[in-house]
């Protein structure tokens, strides 16, 4: 059994859209955000596609022991 945690970071993919929305709409996240309203799934998907298509943007997803943990 490996007791040393494995941390990885990779570029965000379109397939991460649902997880990022789930993290954004989490009650704790919303409580600490400027906008505390839940984000509409279609609005999020449209924004996320624009974000990924813009070459000026960089998005990354983190993993801990192969489990996706954050954006």
C-alpha positions in Angstrom: 0.0 0.0 0.0 1.4 3.4 -1.1 1.0 6.0 1.7 2.4 8.8 -0.4 -0.4 10.8 -2.1 -0.2 11.2 -5.9 -1.1 14.6 -7.1 -1.6 15.3 -10.8 -2.7 18.3 -12.8 -3.8 18.3 -16.4 -5.5 20.8 -18.8 -9.2 21.0 -18.5 -11.3 19.1 -21.1 -14.8 19.5 -22.3 -15.6 16.3 -20.4 -14.9 18.2 -17.1 -17.8 20.5 -17.7 -20.3 18.6 -15.4 -17.8 18.3 -12.5 -16.9 22.0 -12.7 -20.5 23.0 -12.6 -21.1 20.7 -9.6 -18.2 22.2 -7.7 -19.4 25.8 -8.7 -23.0 25.1 -7.5 -21.9 23.4 -4.3 -23.5 25.2 -1.3 -20.1 26.0 0.3 -18.7 27.4 -2.9 -21.7 29.6 -3.5 -21.5 30.9 0.1 -18.0 32.2 -0.6 -18.7 33.5 -4.1 -19.6 37.0 -5.2 -22.7 35.6 -6.9 -24.3 33.1 -4.5 -27.0 32.0 -7.0 -26.7 28.5 -8.6 -25.5 28.6 -12.2 -27.9 27.3 -14.8 -26.4 24.1 -16.5 -27.0 25.4 -20.0 -25.4 28.8 -19.2 -22.4 27.0 -17.7 -22.0 24.7 -20.7 -22.1 27.7 -23.0 -19.6 29.6 -20.9 -17.3 26.6 -20.5 -17.2 26.0 -24.3 -16.3 29.7 -24.9 -13.7 29.4 -22.1 -12.0 26.4 -23.7 -12.2 27.8 -27.2 -10.4 31.0 -26.2 -6.6 30.5 -26.6 -5.9 33.2 -24.0 -7.5 31.0 -21.3 -5.9 28.3 -19.3 -7.9 25.8 -17.2 -6.6 22.9 -15.2 -8.1 20.0 -13.2 -6.4 18.5 -10.2 -6.4 14.9 -9.1 -5.4 13.3 -5.8 -4.7 9.6 -6.0 -6.5 9.6 -9.4 -9.7 11.2 -8.0 -10.7 14.5 -9.6 -10.6 17.1 -6.8 -10.8 20.5 -8.2 -10.5 23.1 -11.0 
